[in-house]
Amino acid sequence: MDRHQASPAVTVREVGAEVARPLLARVDTFDTTGGVDTVASMTAIGRCFVIAHDGRDVGAYVLQRQGNECFVLAAQGGAEFDLTAFLSVVVEAHAQGLRSIAFQTRRPGLIRKAKRYGYYIAGRAPEGVVMRKDLQ
């Protein structure tokens, strides 16, 4: 079978903060907290995961349970597939049994894209918005 026709092998693994931080380095550029939260602080308090595509690390994300909600503290990556679509499914699996998923962003394109996956603007962040998807 031609390699281009084969399905890519995409995996997710939980990692320590030191492994996730380099893959999340650009997240600080899109800060929505006025400098309060940084990649270093978010990876220190959340659960960190790395996404690999055909054995190559292509992204990372950090989750934290906040009450009955799964909050995506940070996410970043670059892959040959739609990471937003992929993460919408993966994070929903992480959040099974919880009321909702949320994240903050100031990126207009991500806001538009997230709305296609069932998210809505639920509030304002210091420098952006809070996006939420109700699960129950």
Salt bridges, closest charged atoms under 4 A:
GLU14 OE1 - ARG47 NH2 2.84
ASP54 OD2 - ARG3 NH2 2.73
ASP54 OD2 - HIS53 NE2 3.97
ASP57 OD1 - ARG13 NH1 3.00
GLU69 OE2 - ARG99 NH2 3.77
GLU69 OE2 - ARG132 NE 2.50
ASP82 OD1 - LYS113 NZ 3.12
GLU92 OE1 - LYS133 NZ 2.83
GLU127 OE1 - ARG106 NH1 3.75
